[in-house]
Amino acid sequence: MMPARTAEITRNTAETQIDLRMNLDGSGRAEFKTGVPFFEHMLDQIARHGLIDLDLTAQGDLHIDDHHTVEDCGIVFGQALAKAVGDKRGITRYGHAYVPLDEALSRVVIDLSGRPGLVFSCAFTRASIGRFETQLVAEFFRGLVNHAGMTLHIDNIRGDNAHHQAETIFKAFGRALRMALSPDPRQADQIPSTKGSL
């Protein structure tokens, strides 16, 4: 049995005030209050497909735009993930997923390596989805990987509908993260690295 993999993070700046609770071994239950509805819809994809319980409250300078709120939620998500996963003993470490949604298809590959790195390839067909700027998708994941210590490759392989493009990315991230976090029974008490630490 792995120890409980949970975390609570509070981050307060002049731009945002964020509280997040995370359980990596949850059922996909999620509650969000960020003031950015489409972003909440995307975060719900991570929770549902990653089987991660998330409670996230964010108050940000939305009168300016959504940028600081979305980016800082990525930072806090990454901090919580790093705290909850601990020394990564006994996990699979690598995860990948292909997820389609109608005409759109995305691939996400994860290495919980301890080293932050993001390769993000998506030519969104629109600059915004409702009021949500599509460039904020990359900003969210950039904040996340920098604070989770994760190598993350995201490729939207095809798609004509920007909503579908974004949704396949977030769903695939949830599925890939679930795989990477899963216990590996063949190395139950080992850290999955030849270096002995991650």
N, C-alpha and C positions, 0 to 999 in steps of 0.2 A: 504494500500500500504506500502510495506517495503521500507526503504530508499535504495539508490543505494548501492549495495554490490560490491564494486570495491577496488582494491589495486594496488599500484606500489611499488616495492621493488628493491633496488640496494644493492648488497653485493660485496665488493671487499676485496680479501685476496691476499697473496703472491702466491696462487695456482690457484684461479679462480676470474673472474670478471663477475658478473651476473646481468642482468636487466630483471625483470619480471613484466608484466601487466596482471591483472586478473579481469574478470567480471563474477561473479557467476550466473548472470541472463542473460547470453548471448545466442548465437545460436549454439555454438560449433565451432566457427571460431578459427583457430590457426595458428601461424607462429613461426617457430623455427629456430634458428641458433646456434647449439651447437657443431657441428663437430662430433657428434655421431649419425649416421643415424638410426640405429635400435632403439635407445632410443627415438629419435624424433617420430618414428612410434608408439611407445608405448604411449608417451605423447599425441599424436593425438587421441588415443583411449579414454583417460580420457576426453579430450575436447569434442569430438563428442558425447560420450555416457553420459557425465555429463552435456551437454549443457552449458559448461563454455568456455568463450573466453579467450585465452591465447596468449600472445606474450612473447617469451623467447629468450634472446640472452645470450650466455655463451661463454667465452673464458677461456679455462683451459689448464693445462699442459698435453695435450694429447700426447706429445712426451714421457711422462713417461707411462701413461696408462689412461683409462677413469674413474678411480675410483673417483678422487676428483671432476671432473665435474659432474658426476651423483649424487654423495652424496650431493654436495653443491646445485645442482638444487632441490633436495628433501628438503633441509633446507629452501631455498627461497620459494618454493611452500608452505611449511607449514607456513612460516611467512606471506605470502600473504593471505592464507586462513584464518588464525586467525584474521588478520586485516580486511578483507572483511566481514567476518561473524559477527563481532562486538560482542554484548552481547548475541546473539543467541535468542533474543526475537522473539517468534512466529514461530520458526522453528520446524520441526518434530523431530530433534535430532538424531534419530536412522535410519539407512538404511542398507539394505541387498540386495544381488543379487546373483543369480546363472547364469553363462554364459557358454554355450558350444561353442566349435569350433571343428567340426569333432569329433575326438576321445577324445579330452580334455574337462575337465569340472572343473571350479573353483567357489568357494563360497567366497564372501567377506561380512563381517559384520562390521558396523561402529557405534560408539557412539561418538558424538561430546561432550565429557564429560568434557573437560578442563584438563583431565589427560592423559599424554602420555603413551601409551602401545601398543606394537606390538607382535602379535603371528603370525609367518610366517611359514607355512608348505608347502613346495614344493620340492619334490625330482626331480630336473631337470634331464632329461635323457641325457643331454650333458652339458659340462662345458662352452661352448660358442655357440653363435648363430652368425655366421660370426665371426667378431672380438669382439663382445659384450660378456663379461663374464656374465654368468647367475647369479652369486652370487651378481652382482650389483643391481639386482631387489630388493632384501631385503635391501640393503644399501640405495637405493632411498627411500623406504617406511619408513625405520628407521629414516632418517633425516626428513622426512615429519611429522611423528607422533610426534616426539620430539618437533617440533616447532609449530605445529598446535594445540597441546593439544587434541589429538584424541586417542581413543582406537580403534584399528584396528586388526581384525582377518582375515587372508588370508589363505585359504586352497585350494590347487590344489588337487582335489579329484581323478582325473585320467588324464593320458595323456602320449602319446608315443613320440610326436614331441615337442621339446623344444620351438620352435617358437609358437606353438599352446598353450602350457602351459603358457608362458609369456603373450600372447595376451589375453587369457581368464582372467588372473589376472587383467590386466589393464582395460579391458572392464568392468569387474564386479566392480572394484573400482569406475569407472566413474558412473555406474548405481547406486551403493549404495550411493555414495556421493550426487548424484542428489536427491535421496530420502531423505537423512538426512537433506539436505539444504532446502527442499521444505517447503513452508508455511503451517502451520496447522491452518485452519480457526477456529477451535474450541478453540484455545488458542492464538488468534491473537496478543495480546499484553502482553503475559505472557512468562516468562522464563521457559522452560520445565524441571523443577527440583523442588523437594520438599524443597531443600535448598534455593531456591530463586535466585541462581546464578550458572553459569557454568564457 
